[in-house]
């Protein structure tokens, strides 16, 4: 019996699924790794810890589900979060930690570039919004502020490129992850000369470009032996988590949109053309050379409610975060729709779409003497969903959205899914207890193996049986409060900048005084 394994390198951990050739899950496992926030606006991860965790989880899954049942692994397909940057030396050794998508240290470079003619030209060519998330800007920051690391760097990699290099010895990056770097011309699918010049690098300092269905070499002999995998096991380079989540939900074209809320979140559409926007609010990433995934991301998804839970939840067991989150969600359900006028701006990590403001901060607004903890809990969840709705509302200026699907561990919590349906006033489809990124990777693998002729044919097989229908009265309440949420997000621009500058000023003072 043959099987396909998918490896998703997510923000807070690695998820590994095993599927049979009919798309049924044989087994799955997850391993966790931390992010480090050593200074304001910094977000980093240890690449060696990610690699060791990935190997550990993969070996355990093979030993528990695959080898005892004598499955033969035909293919291992990778997916990963976007916008990571890891500098390595000429021997492939990391020069410090990987910088993740949520890192905002390059906000000054982003601000200057975004307001320039070059910034507008680069956005049109690359489809990547001018924001500190962009690896192009992260590399520019290293060049400007960490000159010794920049001098020693042989290549700048994504986390996925690093993991694949460790396993196979090949330096490769798929079109999808590459199109989120700000360095790839998505129209010619080649590295963009003006972007390279801005970052101060050459294309020789980047991994080789490859389509998402490309084979990323063979496993090194040491890993063939330790994992018990044959030499012919195909290593598929795969795509980004966002593109595969959209594929895994069966989104095919006009009228369909997919919402993902995991740690971060996004609203995405798929189509044969890029979305052009003079305000540079949308991303346009390559799935295949004639198929683009477009939309807007938020920094602040399930990670914000997890933060809220750790600060204000009740813990019988200090490690039982999921039980504490569920208790708070049940408490939120006892508060009225709209939280009696208490609003929460969830911008604890700055924000990307649609305001693209790395200085944005979290705010509770509308607090009065009658508000209780249940209102704070519900307002926190509603704030995350208002932000998702604001992306969808902006996206609907460019594309007609008639149907929605939702995926991600936070978005598919029934309470949250119903909030999405009510805010958008549209039915929302999903498969609970199913991971769309991994299934998208299975669809990609199955297409590459010839089970499907095209990705479009593969997407047509996706079924989303669960439907949440909107409550129009709830929608009316949310529509009223969303108007205030939207105004606050833009009106507080100067105050966001001022508090960020003060935080930076006093952080420097504290550092120099110690």
Residue, then its C-alpha position, 0 to 999 in steps of 0.5 A: x500500500x502506498x501513502x503520501x506524507x505532508x509536512x507543514x512548517x507552521x508558525x508555532x509548530x510542525x504538523x505532519x499528516x499521512x494520507x492514503x491514495x484516496x485522500x483518507x487520513x492514516x495518522x497525524x502528529x504535531x510538534x511545537x517550537x517557540x518564537x523569541x521576542x528579544x526586543x520590541x518588533x523582533x520575532x525569531x525562531x531557532x532553525x535547528x530546533x525546527x529541524x530537530x522537531x520536524x525529524x522527531x515528529x516525522x520519525x514517530x509518525x512513521x514508526x506508529x502509523x506507517x511502518x507497522x502497517x507496511x505502507x510505502x511512502x511514495x511522496x513527502x510534500x512540504x508546505x510552510x509559513x511565508x516571509x521567513x529569512x535565514x542567513x547561512x554561511x558558505x557551508x549552510x550553517x545558520x548565522x543566527x536565528x531565522x526572522x519570521x513573518x511577524x518581525x517588524x524591525x524593518x518598519x523604517x525601511x518599509x515606510x520609506x520604500x512604500x512612499x516612493x516611486x520604487x516601492x510602487x514599481x516593486x509592488x506591481x512587479x512582485x505582488x508583495x505589499x511593502x511591509x516589514x514582513x517582506x524578506x526583501x526588507x528584512x534583508x535590507x535591514x540586515x544590510x543596514x544594521x547587522x553588517x557583519x552577518x550580511x558580510x558573512x552570508x552566502x545565501x538567504x533562505x526561507x525556513x522551508x528551503x533550509x529544512x529541505x537543504x538539511x534533508x537533501x543537500x539541495x538549495x531550492x525555493x518554490x515559486x509560491x514561497x518565492x513570490x512572497x519574498x518581495x524579490x520575485x517578479x510574479x509576471x516573469x517568474x524570475x528574480x526581480x533585478x530592482x528588488x535584488x538591487x534594493x536588498x543589496x544582493x545577487x540572485x546567486x545568494x538565493x536558492x534556485x527557483x522551482x515550480x511547486x510540483x518539483x522534486x527537491x532531490x533525494x533524502x541523504x543516506x543518513x536520513x533514509x536509514x534513520x527514518x526507514x525510507x527507501x531511496x526512491x521516496x520522492x521529496x516534493x518541494x510543495x508550496x506555501x501554507x496559504x496557497x495550499x489552504x486555498x487549494x485544500x478548501x476547493x477554491x477555484x475562481x470567481x465568487x469563492x473566498x477562503x478564510x484561514x485563522x490559525x495563529x495569524x489569518x488571511x482572506x484569499x481568492x484564487x484566479x488567473x490574474x493578479x489583483x491590481x490595487x493603487x493602494x498596495x493593500x493585497x498580496x498576489x502569490x503564485x501557485x502555478x504560472x497561470x494561477x494566483x492566490x490573492x488577498x490580505x493577511x492579518x498578524x493577529x488571529x488565534x495567537x491573540x486569543x491564546x495571549x488573552x487566555x494566558x493572561x486572563x484565563x483560569x488554569x487548573x493545569x498550567x499547561x492546559x491552554x486548550x481547556x482554558x481557551x474553551x472555558x473562555x469561549x463558553x463564557x463569551x457565549x454568555x455575553x450579548x452580540x456586540x459585547x454591549x459596545x465594548x470593542x477590541x482592536x487586536x493589533x498586538x503584533x502590529x498589522x498587515x491588511x488592510x491598514x498595513x501599519x506595523x506600529x498599530x497596537x491593541x486597544x479596548x474601547x467603549x468600556x463602561x462600569x457595567x462591563x464584566x469579564x465575559x464582555x472582555x472575552x467576547x470583545x477579544x474574539x469579535x475584534x479578531x473577526x472584525x479584522x478578518x471582516x475588514x480584509x474581506x470587505x476590502x477584497x470585495x472591492x476587487x472580486x465578487x465574493x458569494x461563498x466562503x469557506x473557513x479553515x484553521x484551528x481557531x477559525x473552525x471553532x464553532x463559536x468563531x465560525x458562526x461569528x464569521x457567518x454573522x459578520x459577513x452575512x454569508x453562509x460559511x462552509x467547512x469540514x471540522x477536524x480537517x486540516x486544509x493546508x495538509x489536504x491541499x498538499x495531498x491534492x498537489x502530490x496526487x496531481x503530480x503522481x497522476x491521480x488527477x490531471x490538473x489542480x483544477x480537477x483536484x480542487x473540484x473533488x473537495x467537499x465542504x459538508x458543514x454549513x453555518x448560516x448567518x443571523x441577520x439580526x446579529x449581522x445588523x449589530x455587527x455592521x453598526x459596531x464595525x463602522x466604529x472599529x474601522x474608524x478607530x483603526x485609521x484614526x489612531x494612526x498618529x497615536x500608534x506611531x507615538x506610543x511605538x516611538x516612546x516604547x523604542x525610546x524607553x527600551x533603549x534607555x533601559x538597555x543603556x542604563x543596565 
